[in-house]
Amino acid sequence: MTNHKKSGGQVQQIRSLILKWLITSLAIFAAIYLVPGIHFSGPGWQLGVIAAIFSVVNLLLRPVLLLITCPMIVLTLGLFSVAINALMLIITANVAVYLGIAYSIDSFTTAFIGALVISFTSLVLNMLAGEGGVQVNVHRE
């Protein structure tokens, strides 16, 4: 493999990472806008910091929590994974406040609804961006 092909793959990975970060930022913004009880105050760039924190928290803690709660996830047909997403959102808010960002969530119920909004918004934006697992091919005959 040539260096050109390697660098092209790295550029694609960086592009994909930035796109996912932007989508997460927009999804968190949607949750802040739509869900009463999720509060943010500050410059817009801090939403990007919150999205980065959310991504890191999900990267580090989500796999462990999914493994530990696997029986609950199976029993609830996957619904419990939304509760895990809500917990990730609460942890993100606590880390953001620690870093001096005015981002808070009033209750677990609010976080649960916010997690649903973030999941749905991310799904739609990922599909629109072509990053989702769904592909549609139209063939004319």
C-alpha positions as a printed NumPy array, in Angstrom:
array([[  0.   ,   0.   ,   0.   ],
       [  1.368,   3.396,  -0.913],
       [  1.651,   6.32 ,   1.449],
       [ -0.963,   8.128,  -0.63 ],
       [ -3.549,   5.409,   0.054],
       [ -2.657,   5.344,   3.752],
       [ -2.998,   9.112,   4.073],
       [ -6.297,   9.   ,   2.187],
       [ -7.633,   6.515,   4.725],
       [ -6.432,   8.685,   7.598],
       [ -8.107,  11.728,   6.081],
       [-11.337,   9.728,   5.766],
       [-11.099,   8.635,   9.417],
       [-10.493,  12.215,  10.58 ],
       [-13.395,  13.434,   8.413],
       [-15.661,  10.771,   9.902],
       [-14.571,  11.611,  13.458],
       [-15.217,  15.343,  12.939],
       [-18.588,  14.614,  11.346],
       [-19.625,  12.419,  14.296],
       [-18.516,  15.145,  16.708],
       [-20.554,  17.767,  14.821],
       [-23.596,  15.479,  14.748],
       [-23.277,  14.854,  18.488],
       [-22.999,  18.615,  19.061],
       [-26.176,  19.229,  17.065],
       [-27.996,  16.39 ,  18.85 ],
       [-27.07 ,  17.818,  22.253],
       [-28.2  ,  21.254,  21.071],
       [-31.541,  19.713,  20.028],
       [-31.932,  18.17 ,  23.48 ],
       [-31.132,  21.488,  25.177],
       [-33.633,  23.274,  22.926],
       [-36.45 ,  20.708,  23.123],
       [-36.265,  19.266,  26.637],
       [-37.231,  21.443,  29.578],
       [-34.835,  20.727,  32.406],
       [-31.672,  20.528,  30.312],
       [-29.902,  23.849,  30.725],
       [-26.926,  25.375,  28.944],
       [-25.54 ,  28.869,  29.099],
       [-22.378,  29.98 ,  27.384],
       [-20.676,  30.434,  24.031],
       [-21.586,  28.018,  21.26 ],
       [-18.134,  26.44 ,  21.117],
       [-18.778,  24.975,  24.567],
       [-21.433,  22.736,  22.989],
       [-18.57 ,  21.17 ,  21.075],
       [-16.723,  20.607,  24.347],
       [-19.84 ,  18.987,  25.826],
       [-20.098,  16.741,  22.748],
       [-16.436,  15.748,  23.15 ],
       [-16.982,  14.973,  26.849],
       [-20.094,  12.936,  25.97 ],
       [-18.116,  10.97 ,  23.375],
       [-15.263,  10.221,  25.779],
       [-17.662,   9.206,  28.571],
       [-19.455,   6.894,  26.131],
       [-16.164,   5.471,  24.893],
       [-14.856,   4.713,  28.373],
       [-17.932,   3.773,  30.426],
       [-20.66 ,   2.582,  28.049],
       [-19.079,  -0.795,  27.134],
       [-18.596,  -1.695,  30.808],
       [-22.147,  -0.648,  31.716],
       [-23.595,  -2.561,  28.761],
       [-21.747,  -5.683,  29.867],
       [-22.853,  -5.342,  33.484],
       [-26.485,  -4.614,  32.594],
       [-26.788,  -7.054,  29.688],
       [-29.514,  -9.141,  31.39 ],
       [-31.608,  -6.009,  32.019],
       [-31.169,  -4.898,  28.421],
       [-32.339,  -8.297,  27.164],
       [-35.309,  -8.399,  29.583],
       [-36.461,  -4.918,  28.539],
       [-35.855,  -5.605,  24.831],
       [-33.206,  -2.895,  24.676],
       [-35.123,  -0.157,  26.461],
       [-32.7  ,  -0.215,  29.386],
       [-29.946,   0.979,  27.037],
       [-31.761,   4.34 ,  26.936],
       [-31.4  ,   4.484,  30.73 ],
       [-27.656,   3.914,  30.253],
       [-27.61 ,   6.781,  27.739],
       [-29.372,   8.956,  30.33 ],
       [-26.705,   8.056,  32.884],
       [-23.987,   8.97 ,  30.346],
       [-25.707,  12.333,  29.881],
       [-25.766,  12.978,  33.644],
       [-22.078,  12.053,  33.943],
       [-21.325,  14.382,  31.023],
       [-23.157,  17.232,  32.771],
       [-21.169,  16.643,  35.968],
       [-17.849,  16.647,  34.106],
       [-18.876,  19.786,  32.171],
       [-19.741,  21.624,  35.395],
       [-16.38 ,  20.538,  36.839],
       [-14.718,  22.121,  33.796],
       [-16.638,  25.371,  34.321],
       [-19.284,  24.889,  31.625],
       [-22.83 ,  25.892,  32.598],
       [-24.594,  22.673,  31.542],
       [-27.018,  20.922,  33.865],
       [-29.788,  18.356,  33.885],
       [-32.57 ,  18.593,  36.472],
       [-33.466,  14.915,  36.924],
       [-33.002,  11.386,  35.657],
       [-36.351,  11.632,  33.854],
       [-35.139,  14.737,  32.064],
       [-31.911,  12.94 ,  31.16 ],
       [-33.939,   9.961,  29.883],
       [-35.996,  12.197,  27.579],
       [-32.82 ,  14.042,  26.529],
       [-31.157,  10.721,  25.716],
       [-34.103,   9.804,  23.489],
       [-33.853,  13.157,  21.686],
       [-30.086,  12.801,  21.256],
       [-30.404,   9.217,  19.988],
       [-33.135,  10.089,  17.492],
       [-31.418,  13.26 ,  16.279],
       [-28.08 ,  11.452,  15.906],
       [-29.751,   8.631,  13.984],
       [-31.429,  11.009,  11.542],
       [-28.329,  13.187,  11.039],
       [-26.065,  10.145,  10.602],
       [-28.428,   8.772,   7.955],
       [-28.563,  12.117,   6.166],
       [-24.76 ,  12.353,   6.281],
       [-24.377,   8.827,   4.924],
       [-22.685,   7.654,   8.128],
       [-25.505,   5.352,   9.243],
       [-25.735,   1.676,   8.469],
       [-28.634,   2.22 ,   6.071],
       [-27.967,   2.563,   2.379],
       [-30.553,   3.038,  -0.333],
       [-29.699,   2.163,  -3.902],
       [-32.142,   2.983,  -6.698],
       [-31.761,   1.142,  -9.989],
       [-33.654,   2.153, -13.098],
       [-34.462,  -0.431, -15.671]])
